[in-house]
Amino acid sequence: MSWRDLVLTPTGLRFAGRVFPCSLGRSGVIRREAKREGDNATPSGLHHIIGCLYRPDRIARPVAWADAIGPMDLWSDDPRDPEYNHLVRAPHRFSHEALRRADPMYDLVLTTDWNWPDARERRGSAIFLHRWRRPGAPTAGCVAMSAENLLWISRRIGPGTRLIVPEALARG
């Protein structure tokens, strides 16, 4: 591990010599082999940041490598979808999550390579780093934190940055 890695610890997300409070999936951390769509768990393992998405109508472009979230942007969460666990556009006939939300949770999103690019059916989708609803509020499996901390981290990382979720944190 290096200071450039994002490392999940029992006390928060460690990065660049700091520890940031964060929230995880309501089911906690689960071993990567056990991860399933809809289990509300954060998968253990080594993940890489593959993208940065932002709402241009709400915040300025946070980093040069960020892509704007448009009104038609969705994320497929349907294992039957040939584009499962990928960014798709509306209209989309399979189950999906809207990236352009009424709340600010996805104003800034770091996407990971969990089950991507070659998604395996039912292994889970959309493991993001995003803004939390409120401190300590669980997620559906993502890592969430304050908007200020997410922006601070986003400005100091790039595609390929490692997110390490130690298996030692996994339940069971």
C-alpha positions in Angstrom: 0.0 0.0 0.0 1.1 3.5 -0.6 0.0 7.0 0.4 -1.7 7.3 -3.0 -4.1 4.5 -2.2 -7.6 4.9 -0.7 -7.7 2.4 2.1 -10.8 1.5 4.1 -10.1 1.2 7.8 -12.3 0.6 10.8 -12.2 4.3 11.5 -12.7 5.6 7.9 -11.1 6.0 4.5 -7.4 6.6 4.8 -5.7 8.7 2.0 -2.7 11.0 1.9 -2.0 10.8 5.6 -5.6 11.6 6.6 -8.6 9.5 7.6 -12.0 10.6 6.3 -15.2 9.6 8.0 -17.3 7.5 5.6 -20.3 5.3 5.3 -20.5 1.8 3.8 -23.2 -0.5 2.6 -25.9 -1.2 5.2 -24.8 -4.9 5.2 -21.2 -3.9 5.9 -18.2 -5.3 4.1 -18.5 -8.7 2.4 -15.9 -11.0 0.9 -15.8 -10.2 -2.8 -16.7 -13.8 -3.8 -20.0 -13.5 -1.9 -21.0 -10.1 -3.4 -24.4 -10.2 -5.2 -26.7 -7.6 -6.8 -28.9 -6.0 -4.2 -27.2 -7.3 -1.1 -26.4 -3.8 0.2 -22.8 -4.8 0.9 -19.5 -3.2 0.1 -17.2 -5.8 -1.6 -13.7 -6.4 -0.2 -10.8 -6.3 -2.5 -8.6 -4.1 -4.7 -10.7 -1.8 -6.8 -9.5 1.0 -9.2 -11.1 4.4 -9.8 -12.1 4.4 -13.4 -14.0 7.6 -13.8 -15.4 10.8 -12.3 -18.9 12.0 -13.0 -20.4 15.3 -12.0 -23.5 17.5 -12.3 -22.5 20.5 -14.3 -25.7 22.3 -13.4 -24.7 22.1 -9.7 -21.0 22.1 -9.4 -18.0 23.2 -11.5 -16.0 20.5 -13.2 -13.9 19.2 -10.3 -11.0 17.7 -12.4 -10.0 17.7 -16.0 -10.8 13.9 -16.3 -14.4 14.3 -15.1 -17.4 13.7 -17.4 -20.7 15.5 -17.0 -23.8 13.7 -16.0 -26.5 14.5 -18.5 -30.3 14.3 -18.0 -30.5 11.0 -19.8 -27.6 9.2 -18.0 -28.4 6.1 -16.2 -26.5 3.1 -14.7 -27.7 -0.4 -15.5 -28.3 -2.6 -12.5 -30.2 -5.3 -14.3 -28.2 -8.6 -14.6 -30.3 -9.5 -17.7 -29.1 -6.4 -19.5 -26.3 -6.8 -22.0 -25.0 -3.5 -20.7 -25.2 -4.5 -17.0 -23.1 -2.4 -14.7 -22.4 0.2 -17.4 -23.4 3.8 -18.0 -26.5 3.8 -20.3 -28.8 6.4 -21.7 -32.6 6.8 -21.4 -34.8 5.5 -22.5 -33.5 2.1 -21.3 -35.8 -0.9 -21.0 -33.9 -2.7 -18.3 -33.7 -1.8 -14.6 -31.4 1.1 -13.9 -30.5 3.9 -11.5 -30.8 7.5 -12.6 -27.5 9.3 -12.2 -29.1 12.7 -12.4 -30.9 12.7 -9.0 -33.1 15.3 -7.3 -30.9 15.0 -4.2 -27.2 16.0 -4.2 -25.9 12.4 -3.6 -24.5 12.0 -7.1 -23.4 15.6 -7.8 -19.9 14.1 -7.7 -19.2 10.4 -8.2 -16.1 8.4 -8.5 -16.7 5.1 -10.3 -14.8 1.9 -9.7 -14.0 -1.2 -11.7 -16.1 -3.5 -9.5 -17.5 -6.1 -11.9 -16.5 -3.9 -14.8 -15.9 -3.8 -17.8 -16.9 -7.5 -18.3 -19.7 -7.6 -15.8 -20.6 -11.1 -14.5 -24.3 -11.6 -14.0 -25.6 -10.8 -10.5 -22.2 -10.0 -9.0 -23.3 -6.4 -8.2 -23.2 -3.1 -9.9 -22.4 0.6 -9.2 -19.8 0.5 -6.4 -19.2 4.3 -6.3 -17.7 6.8 -4.0 -20.2 9.5 -3.6 -21.7 12.1 -1.2 -23.5 10.6 1.9 -27.1 11.3 2.8 -25.9 12.3 6.2 -23.0 11.2 8.4 -23.2 7.5 9.2 -26.1 6.8 6.9 -25.6 3.5 5.2 -25.4 3.1 1.4 -26.5 0.3 -0.9 -22.9 -0.9 -1.1 -21.0 2.3 -2.1 -18.5 4.3 0.0 -20.0 7.7 0.9 -18.6 10.8 2.6 -19.1 14.5 2.9 -19.2 16.6 -0.2 -16.1 18.5 0.9 -14.0 15.4 1.6 -15.1 13.8 -1.7 -14.1 16.9 -3.6 -10.7 17.1 -1.8 -9.9 13.5 -2.6 -11.1 13.8 -6.2 -8.7 16.6 -6.8 -5.8 14.5 -5.7 -6.4 11.2 -7.4 -6.8 10.1 -11.0 -8.0 7.1 -13.1 -6.3 4.0 -11.8 -6.0 5.1 -8.1 -6.5 2.1 -6.0 -9.4 1.7 -3.5 -8.4 -1.1 -1.0 -11.2 -2.7 1.0 -9.4 -5.2 3.3 -11.0 -8.6 3.6 -10.3 -8.4 7.3 -13.2 -5.9 7.5 -15.6 -8.5 6.0 -18.2 -10.0 8.1 -18.3 -13.8 8.4 
